[in-house]
Amino acid sequence: IIRKADLFASQFPKSELLGIAYQHQMHAFQQLGNFNGMSGAGQKALDANADNLNTLLCLAPALANEATHRPDGAALLAQAEDYAQRALRGIDKTQIPRQMTLERWEIEKQAMQSEAHEVLGTVALGRGQFRVAIRELQTAVSLTPPGFGEEFLGLGKAYAAVGATADAERSWHRAADLGPESVRKQALDELQRLAGNR
């Protein structure tokens, strides 16, 4: 996919489908765990179509999560915040696809809004803005039934930072219940640390 996207771009540099090609390339790099490749392809996809929700909602969480591991973390957080805000504005303007029922669209819409608010919560956590993080992550959790515990893991960290120990404990238990395994392990570690501090 990565090679074919590059080949397509070299053969058809002015094609209206270029944004879609780079979007596929972005997801391929993401599956390979190649952050720099994913970020670069995603930026090219946005250059071709600045308002593409799929691209914005793929890049925003990746940038927010990567920020903690890099010296340019502050810039990555700012970029993630911008993409999440742009996604929220875009979601509000999106017309319901003709082939989709109103009920199905509401589910899809709330899932996308939840993703964007989770990113804003992660950004706030990274900046030490814990009350903002709590608000954004609570919004993310309320918008859609969570299938994973990542939102609750972050919410627990934000609660713990402001001294709301009982809320933190509840959030980490929920994160451990929902998983996946990497989130479950982190949540259990946080609960063990909490128990050790009592």
C-alpha positions as semicolon CSV with decimal commas, in nm:
position;residue;x (nm);y (nm);z (nm)
1;I;0,000;0,000;0,000
2;I;0,282;0,240;0,091
3;R;0,465;0,175;-0,236
4;K;0,148;0,192;-0,445
5;A;0,047;0,525;-0,289
6;D;0,388;0,673;-0,373
7;L;0,366;0,533;-0,726
8;F;0,017;0,676;-0,772
9;A;0,134;1,018;-0,648
10;S;0,429;1,020;-0,887
11;Q;0,212;0,924;-1,186
12;F;-0,092;1,139;-1,103
13;P;0,034;1,435;-0,893
14;K;-0,278;1,643;-0,961
15;S;-0,536;1,369;-0,914
16;E;-0,841;1,440;-0,699
17;L;-0,786;1,094;-0,548
18;L;-0,443;1,184;-0,410
19;G;-0,581;1,257;-0,063
20;I;-0,743;0,913;-0,046
21;A;-0,419;0,745;-0,159
22;Y;-0,223;0,919;0,116
23;Q;-0,496;0,834;0,366
24;H;-0,450;0,463;0,286
25;Q;-0,076;0,510;0,316
26;M;-0,121;0,679;0,656
27;H;-0,319;0,380;0,787
28;A;-0,060;0,138;0,648
29;F;0,222;0,320;0,829
30;Q;0,006;0,319;1,144
31;Q;-0,033;-0,059;1,126
32;L;0,344;-0,091;1,092
33;G;0,394;0,125;1,402
34;N;0,585;0,384;1,198
35;F;0,486;0,717;1,355
36;N;0,699;0,939;1,131
37;G;0,571;0,771;0,816
38;M;0,212;0,788;0,938
39;S;0,245;1,154;1,034
40;G;0,404;1,244;0,700
41;A;0,142;1,061;0,494
42;G;-0,135;1,208;0,706
43;Q;-0,004;1,559;0,647
44;K;0,002;1,496;0,272
45;A;-0,356;1,368;0,295
46;L;-0,457;1,689;0,474
47;D;-0,274;1,899;0,214
48;A;-0,501;1,736;-0,044
49;N;-0,817;1,752;0,172
50;A;-0,780;1,969;0,483
51;D;-1,117;1,875;0,634
52;N;-1,107;1,497;0,603
53;L;-1,242;1,362;0,932
54;N;-1,085;1,018;0,892
55;T;-0,739;1,172;0,860
56;L;-0,788;1,426;1,140
57;L;-0,916;1,160;1,381
58;C;-0,630;0,924;1,295
59;L;-0,355;1,183;1,337
60;A;-0,489;1,365;1,646
61;P;-0,467;1,073;1,896
62;A;-0,139;0,949;1,750
63;L;0,020;1,292;1,796
64;A;-0,121;1,333;2,148
65;N;0,005;0,990;2,258
66;E;0,347;1,033;2,096
67;A;0,403;1,371;2,262
68;T;0,509;1,218;2,594
69;H;0,802;1,038;2,429
70;R;0,953;1,322;2,229
71;P;1,140;1,649;2,291
72;D;0,898;1,829;2,055
73;G;0,607;1,711;2,269
74;A;0,460;2,060;2,323
75;A;0,437;2,116;1,946
76;L;0,280;1,773;1,895
77;L;0,019;1,847;2,165
78;A;-0,067;2,177;1,996
79;Q;-0,105;2,003;1,660
80;A;-0,319;1,726;1,813
81;E;-0,542;1,987;1,976
82;D;-0,581;2,172;1,645
83;Y;-0,675;1,852;1,459
84;A;-0,925;1,750;1,728
85;Q;-1,090;2,094;1,724
86;R;-1,104;2,090;1,344
87;A;-1,261;1,744;1,358
88;L;-1,531;1,862;1,600
89;R;-1,613;2,158;1,374
90;G;-1,619;1,929;1,072
91;I;-1,846;1,674;1,242
92;D;-2,102;1,947;1,316
93;K;-2,104;2,052;0,948
94;T;-2,118;1,702;0,801
95;Q;-2,439;1,609;0,623
96;I;-2,587;1,267;0,686
97;P;-2,478;1,027;0,410
98;R;-2,779;0,925;0,199
99;Q;-2,729;0,553;0,252
100;M;-2,719;0,591;0,633
101;T;-3,016;0,598;0,870
102;L;-3,050;0,884;1,117
103;E;-3,000;0,644;1,408
104;R;-2,682;0,501;1,257
105;W;-2,549;0,850;1,185
106;E;-2,604;0,957;1,547
107;I;-2,399;0,658;1,665
108;E;-2,120;0,736;1,415
109;K;-2,128;1,106;1,497
110;Q;-2,106;1,052;1,872
111;A;-1,822;0,802;1,828
112;M;-1,622;1,061;1,630
113;Q;-1,701;1,335;1,883
114;S;-1,592;1,102;2,162
115;E;-1,258;1,040;1,987
116;A;-1,197;1,413;1,949
117;H;-1,280;1,489;2,313
118;E;-1,056;1,203;2,426
119;V;-0,770;1,366;2,234
120;L;-0,843;1,703;2,397
121;G;-0,839;1,527;2,736
122;T;-0,505;1,363;2,657
123;V;-0,363;1,699;2,546
124;A;-0,481;1,861;2,870
125;L;-0,323;1,579;3,073
126;G;0,006;1,630;2,889
127;R;-0,004;2,000;2,979
128;G;-0,092;1,939;3,343
129;Q;-0,439;2,094;3,298
130;F;-0,611;1,828;3,503
131;R;-0,954;1,987;3,547
132;V;-0,978;2,045;3,171
133;A;-0,869;1,683;3,119
134;I;-1,143;1,560;3,352
135;R;-1,407;1,762;3,168
136;E;-1,297;1,647;2,822
137;L;-1,258;1,280;2,918
138;Q;-1,595;1,279;3,096
139;T;-1,747;1,416;2,774
140;A;-1,572;1,145;2,571
141;V;-1,704;0,873;2,800
142;S;-2,058;1,012;2,798
143;L;-2,089;1,031;2,419
144;T;-2,056;0,665;2,338
145;P;-2,050;0,331;2,522
146;P;-1,676;0,267;2,554
147;G;-1,532;-0,050;2,410
148;F;-1,185;0,016;2,549
149;G;-1,055;0,144;2,879
150;E;-0,813;0,409;2,754
151;E;-1,052;0,696;2,828
152;F;-1,098;0,572;3,185
153;L;-0,723;0,527;3,231
154;G;-0,665;0,893;3,144
155;L;-0,964;1,002;3,349
156;G;-0,823;0,820;3,651
157;K;-0,489;1,001;3,613
158;A;-0,665;1,337;3,594
159;Y;-0,876;1,260;3,903
160;A;-0,568;1,146;4,096
161;A;-0,384;1,467;4,006
162;V;-0,655;1,680;4,169
163;G;-0,683;1,453;4,474
164;A;-1,014;1,286;4,382
165;T;-0,888;0,943;4,490
166;A;-1,223;0,761;4,496
167;D;-1,307;0,879;4,143
168;A;-0,958;0,780;4,024
169;E;-1,000;0,434;4,175
170;R;-1,340;0,384;4,007
171;S;-1,200;0,498;3,672
172;W;-0,901;0,264;3,691
173;H;-1,121;-0,032;3,784
174;R;-1,335;0,045;3,477
175;A;-1,021;0,075;3,261
176;A;-0,898;-0,262;3,388
177;D;-1,236;-0,421;3,313
178;L;-1,253;-0,285;2,959
179;G;-0,891;-0,337;2,852
180;P;-0,718;-0,403;2,617
181;E;-0,436;-0,581;2,798
182;S;-0,187;-0,292;2,784
183;V;-0,447;-0,057;2,936
184;R;-0,551;-0,321;3,191
185;K;-0,189;-0,357;3,309
186;Q;-0,143;0,020;3,346
187;A;-0,472;0,053;3,535
188;L;-0,379;-0,228;3,774
189;D;-0,037;-0,068;3,830
190;E;-0,208;0,262;3,915
191;L;-0,444;0,084;4,157
192;Q;-0,153;-0,092;4,324
193;R;0,033;0,238;4,360
194;L;-0,278;0,396;4,505
195;A;-0,316;0,115;4,758
196;G;0,052;0,150;4,855
197;N;0,005;0,521;4,930
198;R;-0,272;0,461;5,184
